[in-house]
Amino acid sequence: MKKYTVLSLLATGIFIAFFLIFNINDAAGSGKPVAANPAGSMPDSVFNFVKKTCMDCHADGGNAMAKGHVNFSKWDTYSAEKQMAKAQDICKVLTKGVMPKKGWLKENPDLAPKPADVEMVCKWAESLKK
């Protein structure tokens, strides 16, 4: 009997740790605080797109793994070179359809990036090269 209790507690602990680390329930309208446009370092049109489509996962309070790639809450702390590289990466993953993740899109189909959104982000990313 003790063996089952210990195993149950261990399984519960692992589940809770996994949930807290990976924050698997991020979704639009989650009530998480949204960062302001990082020091005005991106055009309002791009920021509004990023805010509605990316920040649930890629900002403070978001998914730990996602923030490891880009954290828009810390965007203004990135060097100009790092911002340019991150912007180029964002363009690539949007163009390939890798981001946003399919699970997030299933929960938020009305927030799916439109081709015009992807084009806008890619033009912005290209402008940072200059």
Summary of the structure (lengths in Angstrom):
residues: 130
radius of gyration: 17.7
end to end distance: 67.9
largest distance: 67.9
contacts: 326
relative contact order: 0.12
helix: 65%
strand: 0%
